[in-house]
Amino acid sequence: MLESLIVVGMTVHLLAVNLACAGPLVCIWLHFFGTDDDLCHRLGKSLAWFSLAAFVLGMVTGGVLMLVVPTPG
């Protein structure tokens, strides 16, 4: 049971940190290669906020996973 919770926590952590790292790159791509319409601006802005939320989620789950005592073997 504990191993399953650790696997779920690690999965959430890795997905959140990946989104937090890749999100700003997509925002930059939208800024430079997107058109100047309102859709690209709104999409980039909402993606930036999602990236910040994913960063916080990744740090919280990483901190919780640091508290897990490793088992032998």
SEFIKOL-216463 format. One record per residue: residue number from 1; residue in three letters; chain; z, x, y of N, C-alpha, C, CB in turn. Coordinates in Angstrom, 3 decimals. Atoms other than C-alpha are relative to their C-alpha. Glycine has a CB too. Example, Ala and Ser with C-alpha at 12.3 -4.5 7.8 and 13.67 -1.06 7.14 Angstrom:
2
+-----+------+-------+----------+----------+----------+----------+----------+----------+----------+----------+----------+----------+----------+----------+
|  nr | rest | kette |       nz |       nx |       ny |      caz |      cax |      cay |       cz |       cx |       cy |      cbz |      cbx |      cby |
+-----+------+-------+----------+----------+----------+----------+----------+----------+----------+----------+----------+----------+----------+----------+
|   1 |  Ala |     A |    0.000 |    0.890 |   -1.190 |    7.800 |   12.300 |   -4.500 |    0.000 |    0.900 |    1.200 |    1.246 |   -0.992 |    0.027 |
|   2 |  Ser |     A |   -0.060 |   -0.820 |   -1.190 |    7.140 |   13.670 |   -1.060 |    0.730 |   -0.770 |    1.090 |   -1.415 |    0.414 |    0.462 |
+-----+------+-------+----------+----------+----------+----------+----------+----------+----------+----------+----------+----------+----------+----------+
# end
This chain:
73
+-----+------+-------+----------+----------+----------+----------+----------+----------+----------+----------+----------+----------+----------+----------+
|  nr | rest | kette |       nz |       nx |       ny |      caz |      cax |      cay |       cz |       cx |       cy |      cbz |      cbx |      cby |
+-----+------+-------+----------+----------+----------+----------+----------+----------+----------+----------+----------+----------+----------+----------+
|   1 |  Met |     A |    0.000 |    0.831 |   -1.201 |    0.000 |    0.000 |    0.000 |    0.000 |    0.865 |    1.251 |    1.211 |   -0.940 |    0.006 |
|   2 |  Leu |     A |   -0.062 |   -0.879 |   -1.171 |    0.917 |    2.772 |    2.444 |   -1.305 |    0.762 |    0.192 |    1.162 |    0.985 |   -0.135 |
|   3 |  Glu |     A |    1.270 |   -0.715 |   -0.099 |   -2.275 |    4.665 |    1.611 |   -1.088 |   -0.878 |    0.607 |   -0.437 |    0.495 |   -1.375 |
|   4 |  Ser |     A |    0.992 |    0.922 |   -0.570 |   -4.348 |    1.582 |    2.456 |    0.192 |   -0.152 |    1.504 |    0.089 |   -1.375 |   -0.681 |
|   5 |  Leu |     A |   -0.255 |    0.088 |   -1.445 |   -2.670 |    1.259 |    5.856 |   -0.408 |    1.278 |    0.715 |    1.479 |   -0.291 |    0.265 |
|   6 |  Ile |     A |    0.415 |   -1.269 |   -0.603 |   -3.270 |    4.950 |    6.533 |   -1.517 |    0.067 |    0.105 |    0.529 |    1.192 |   -0.819 |
|   7 |  Val |     A |    1.470 |   -0.010 |   -0.027 |   -6.952 |    4.577 |    5.627 |   -0.520 |   -0.923 |    1.096 |   -0.574 |   -0.425 |   -1.370 |
|   8 |  Val |     A |    0.427 |    0.931 |   -1.056 |   -7.322 |    1.541 |    7.911 |    0.299 |    0.592 |    1.380 |    0.709 |   -1.378 |   -0.160 |
|   9 |  Gly |     A |   -0.348 |   -0.615 |   -1.280 |   -5.496 |    3.346 |   10.730 |   -0.922 |    1.150 |    0.353 |    1.428 |    0.486 |   -0.029 |
|  10 |  Met |     A |    0.917 |   -1.118 |   -0.252 |   -7.675 |    6.441 |   10.349 |   -1.402 |   -0.496 |    0.337 |   -0.056 |    0.930 |   -1.218 |
|  11 |  Thr |     A |    1.318 |    0.571 |   -0.283 |  -10.817 |    4.303 |   10.311 |   -0.065 |   -0.538 |    1.421 |   -0.329 |   -1.115 |   -0.998 |
|  12 |  Val |     A |   -0.042 |    0.529 |   -1.369 |   -9.817 |    2.501 |   13.505 |    0.035 |    1.152 |    1.000 |    1.233 |   -0.925 |    0.198 |
|  13 |  His |     A |   -0.107 |   -1.149 |   -0.897 |   -8.899 |    5.826 |   15.108 |   -1.353 |    0.689 |    0.165 |    1.042 |    0.998 |   -0.529 |
|  14 |  Leu |     A |    1.278 |   -0.715 |   -0.077 |  -12.203 |    7.503 |   14.240 |   -1.080 |   -0.827 |    0.701 |   -0.471 |    0.379 |   -1.402 |
|  15 |  Leu |     A |    0.993 |    0.844 |   -0.673 |  -14.337 |    4.541 |   15.329 |    0.264 |   -0.111 |    1.492 |   -0.017 |   -1.388 |   -0.618 |
|  16 |  Ala |     A |   -0.339 |    0.119 |   -1.417 |  -12.459 |    4.187 |   18.612 |   -0.299 |    1.291 |    0.750 |    1.472 |   -0.369 |    0.164 |
|  17 |  Val |     A |    0.261 |   -1.274 |   -0.674 |  -12.705 |    7.888 |   19.447 |   -1.506 |    0.269 |    0.087 |    0.707 |    1.157 |   -0.742 |
|  18 |  Asn |     A |    1.455 |   -0.159 |   -0.073 |  -16.412 |    7.931 |   18.580 |   -0.604 |   -0.850 |    1.113 |   -0.639 |   -0.368 |   -1.336 |
|  19 |  Leu |     A |    0.482 |    0.847 |   -1.090 |  -17.033 |    5.001 |   20.925 |    0.409 |    0.561 |    1.352 |    0.529 |   -1.424 |   -0.156 |
|  20 |  Ala |     A |   -0.471 |   -0.560 |   -1.264 |  -14.927 |    6.653 |   23.628 |   -0.799 |    1.237 |    0.396 |    1.481 |    0.346 |   -0.096 |
|  21 |  Cys |     A |    0.787 |   -1.204 |   -0.310 |  -17.004 |    9.843 |   23.356 |   -1.462 |   -0.318 |    0.287 |    0.085 |    0.987 |   -1.150 |
|  22 |  Ala |     A |    1.420 |    0.292 |   -0.149 |  -20.459 |    8.297 |   23.064 |   -0.284 |   -0.995 |    1.118 |   -0.550 |   -0.529 |   -1.295 |
|  23 |  Gly |     A |    0.219 |    1.013 |   -1.029 |  -19.993 |    5.464 |   25.574 |   -0.418 |    0.556 |    1.351 |    1.232 |   -0.800 |    0.172 |
|  24 |  Pro |     A |    0.438 |   -0.555 |   -1.295 |  -20.164 |    7.587 |   28.743 |   -1.393 |    0.619 |   -0.037 |    0.984 |    1.043 |    0.463 |
|  25 |  Leu |     A |    1.360 |   -0.539 |    0.102 |  -23.322 |    9.288 |   27.451 |   -1.044 |   -1.102 |    0.116 |   -0.180 |    0.748 |   -1.322 |
|  26 |  Val |     A |    0.920 |    1.138 |   -0.127 |  -24.994 |    5.905 |   27.107 |   -0.001 |   -0.516 |    1.438 |    0.395 |   -1.138 |   -0.981 |
|  27 |  Cys |     A |   -0.060 |    0.412 |   -1.403 |  -23.773 |    5.007 |   30.607 |   -0.859 |    0.909 |    0.873 |    1.451 |    0.007 |    0.500 |
|  28 |  Ile |     A |    0.837 |   -0.945 |   -0.751 |  -25.419 |    8.154 |   31.975 |   -1.466 |   -0.268 |   -0.282 |    0.356 |    1.460 |   -0.358 |
|  29 |  Trp |     A |    1.378 |    0.295 |    0.351 |  -28.602 |    7.323 |   30.083 |   -0.483 |   -1.265 |    0.716 |   -0.140 |   -0.157 |   -1.520 |
|  30 |  Leu |     A |    0.373 |    1.225 |   -0.711 |  -28.598 |    3.809 |   31.562 |   -0.180 |    0.262 |    1.491 |    1.058 |   -1.086 |   -0.216 |
|  31 |  His |     A |    0.090 |   -0.279 |   -1.434 |  -28.052 |    5.229 |   35.037 |   -1.299 |    0.729 |    0.346 |    1.203 |    0.831 |    0.455 |
|  32 |  Phe |     A |    1.175 |   -0.811 |   -0.342 |  -30.902 |    7.748 |   34.925 |   -1.306 |   -0.576 |   -0.515 |    0.167 |    1.384 |   -0.538 |
|  33 |  Phe |     A |    1.251 |    0.448 |    0.587 |  -33.465 |    6.159 |   32.624 |   -0.186 |   -1.507 |    0.042 |   -0.085 |    0.467 |   -1.407 |
|  34 |  Gly |     A |    0.130 |    1.444 |   -0.133 |  -32.756 |    2.482 |   33.162 |   -0.605 |   -0.356 |    1.345 |    1.358 |   -0.684 |   -0.170 |
|  35 |  Thr |     A |    0.519 |    0.453 |   -1.279 |  -34.333 |    0.477 |   35.881 |    1.165 |   -0.335 |    0.920 |   -0.931 |   -1.221 |   -0.181 |
|  36 |  Asp |     A |   -1.050 |    0.274 |   -0.975 |  -32.407 |   -0.378 |   39.015 |    0.387 |   -1.477 |    0.060 |   -0.443 |    0.459 |    1.363 |
|  37 |  Asp |     A |   -0.358 |    1.411 |   -0.030 |  -31.951 |   -4.002 |   38.046 |    1.492 |   -0.185 |   -0.255 |   -0.818 |   -0.781 |   -1.032 |
|  38 |  Asp |     A |   -1.424 |    0.299 |    0.102 |  -28.595 |   -5.684 |   37.859 |    0.499 |    0.054 |   -1.441 |    0.283 |   -1.366 |    0.590 |
|  39 |  Leu |     A |   -0.407 |    0.006 |    1.400 |  -28.559 |   -5.871 |   34.037 |    0.465 |    1.381 |   -0.455 |   -1.148 |   -0.479 |   -0.879 |
|  40 |  Cys |     A |   -0.403 |   -1.354 |    0.390 |  -28.435 |   -2.086 |   33.530 |    1.315 |    0.380 |    0.658 |   -1.088 |    1.016 |    0.372 |
|  41 |  His |     A |   -1.241 |   -0.325 |   -0.700 |  -25.696 |   -1.771 |   36.126 |    1.192 |   -0.710 |   -0.645 |   -0.106 |   -0.386 |    1.486 |
|  42 |  Arg |     A |   -1.095 |    0.752 |    0.628 |  -23.555 |   -4.510 |   34.556 |    0.281 |    0.497 |   -1.412 |   -0.331 |   -1.493 |   -0.034 |
|  43 |  Leu |     A |   -0.180 |   -0.504 |    1.358 |  -24.140 |   -3.188 |   31.039 |    0.704 |    1.354 |    0.012 |   -1.355 |    0.113 |   -0.714 |
|  44 |  Gly |     A |   -0.654 |   -1.301 |   -0.101 |  -23.177 |    0.344 |   32.045 |    1.449 |   -0.107 |    0.430 |   -0.744 |    0.874 |    0.964 |
|  45 |  Lys |     A |   -1.373 |    0.178 |   -0.470 |  -20.084 |   -0.856 |   33.861 |    0.893 |   -0.558 |   -1.102 |    0.029 |   -0.925 |    1.216 |
|  46 |  Ser |     A |   -0.820 |    0.561 |    1.079 |  -18.856 |   -2.956 |   30.943 |    0.159 |    1.001 |   -1.143 |   -0.623 |   -1.306 |   -0.524 |
|  47 |  Leu |     A |   -0.119 |   -1.027 |    1.027 |  -19.606 |   -0.134 |   28.497 |    0.996 |    1.079 |    0.398 |   -1.355 |    0.624 |   -0.276 |
|  48 |  Ala |     A |   -0.990 |   -0.972 |   -0.465 |  -17.559 |    2.248 |   30.641 |    1.415 |   -0.530 |   -0.196 |   -0.236 |    0.341 |    1.477 |
|  49 |  Trp |     A |   -1.327 |    0.574 |    0.219 |  -14.588 |   -0.133 |   30.502 |    0.342 |   -0.061 |   -1.486 |    0.080 |   -1.399 |    0.613 |
|  50 |  Phe |     A |   -0.234 |    0.004 |    1.444 |  -15.000 |   -0.545 |   26.728 |    0.314 |    1.403 |   -0.507 |   -1.218 |   -0.566 |   -0.740 |
|  51 |  Ser |     A |   -0.274 |   -1.375 |    0.402 |  -15.058 |    3.242 |   26.404 |    1.420 |    0.402 |    0.363 |   -0.996 |    0.953 |    0.648 |
|  52 |  Leu |     A |   -1.386 |   -0.302 |   -0.377 |  -11.789 |    3.532 |   28.311 |    0.994 |   -0.713 |   -0.915 |    0.254 |   -0.401 |    1.459 |
|  53 |  Ala |     A |   -0.879 |    0.729 |    0.918 |  -10.204 |    0.850 |   26.134 |   -0.015 |    0.643 |   -1.387 |   -0.425 |   -1.480 |   -0.094 |
|  54 |  Ala |     A |    0.089 |   -0.665 |    1.295 |  -11.470 |    2.617 |   23.012 |    0.737 |    1.334 |    0.023 |   -1.465 |    0.213 |   -0.392 |
|  55 |  Phe |     A |   -0.749 |   -1.247 |   -0.129 |  -10.004 |    5.888 |   24.298 |    1.497 |   -0.252 |   -0.161 |   -0.286 |    0.662 |    1.359 |
|  56 |  Val |     A |   -1.420 |    0.331 |    0.106 |   -6.583 |    4.269 |   24.686 |    0.341 |   -0.402 |   -1.436 |    0.370 |   -1.140 |    0.982 |
|  57 |  Leu |     A |   -0.232 |    0.410 |    1.379 |   -6.846 |    2.639 |   21.248 |   -0.021 |    1.200 |   -0.944 |   -1.047 |   -1.025 |   -0.430 |
|  58 |  Gly |     A |    0.074 |   -1.198 |    0.836 |   -7.870 |    5.952 |   19.689 |    1.218 |    0.888 |    0.159 |   -1.244 |    0.788 |    0.328 |
|  59 |  Met |     A |   -1.195 |   -0.822 |   -0.214 |   -4.963 |    7.794 |   21.287 |    1.249 |   -0.649 |   -0.606 |    0.213 |    0.238 |    1.500 |
|  60 |  Val |     A |   -1.162 |    0.692 |    0.572 |   -2.454 |    5.130 |   20.208 |   -0.018 |    0.102 |   -1.527 |    0.019 |   -1.488 |    0.440 |
|  61 |  Thr |     A |    0.060 |   -0.089 |    1.457 |   -3.671 |    5.058 |   16.606 |    0.158 |    1.440 |   -0.480 |   -1.317 |   -0.577 |   -0.510 |
|  62 |  Gly |     A |   -0.207 |   -1.398 |    0.357 |   -3.804 |    8.854 |   16.531 |    1.461 |    0.395 |    0.085 |   -0.824 |    0.895 |    0.894 |
|  63 |  Gly |     A |   -1.425 |   -0.275 |   -0.119 |   -0.224 |    9.023 |   17.745 |    0.806 |   -0.616 |   -1.123 |    0.511 |   -0.500 |    1.317 |
|  64 |  Val |     A |   -0.691 |    0.648 |    1.119 |    0.893 |    6.553 |   15.101 |   -0.271 |    0.771 |   -1.294 |   -0.451 |   -1.482 |   -0.144 |
|  65 |  Leu |     A |    0.321 |   -0.747 |    1.211 |   -0.935 |    8.538 |   12.413 |    0.704 |    1.353 |   -0.041 |   -1.501 |    0.198 |   -0.107 |
|  66 |  Met |     A |   -0.729 |   -1.257 |   -0.019 |    0.847 |   11.713 |   13.538 |    1.426 |   -0.184 |   -0.512 |    0.017 |    0.579 |    1.410 |
|  67 |  Leu |     A |   -1.352 |    0.268 |    0.452 |    4.159 |   10.048 |   12.639 |    0.105 |   -0.190 |   -1.509 |    0.525 |   -1.210 |    0.692 |
|  68 |  Val |     A |   -0.007 |    0.213 |    1.446 |    3.117 |    9.517 |    9.017 |    0.373 |    1.315 |   -0.685 |   -1.392 |   -0.520 |   -0.503 |
|  69 |  Val |     A |   -0.447 |   -1.193 |    0.730 |    4.919 |   11.953 |    6.713 |   -0.971 |    0.260 |   -1.143 |    1.465 |   -0.173 |   -0.539 |
|  70 |  Pro |     A |    0.946 |   -0.273 |    1.100 |    2.454 |   13.697 |    4.385 |    0.722 |    0.006 |   -1.350 |   -0.717 |    1.357 |    0.222 |
|  71 |  Thr |     A |   -0.555 |    0.026 |    1.342 |    3.035 |   13.185 |    0.695 |   -0.490 |    1.223 |   -0.770 |   -0.389 |   -1.309 |   -0.734 |
|  72 |  Pro |     A |    0.475 |   -1.148 |    0.802 |    2.858 |   16.050 |   -1.790 |   -1.124 |   -0.421 |   -0.919 |    1.150 |    0.608 |   -0.827 |
|  73 |  Gly |     A |    1.113 |    0.265 |    0.902 |   -0.370 |   16.226 |   -3.714 |   -1.089 |   -0.726 |    0.700 |    0.447 |   -0.785 |   -1.193 |
+-----+------+-------+----------+----------+----------+----------+----------+----------+----------+----------+----------+----------+----------+----------+
# end
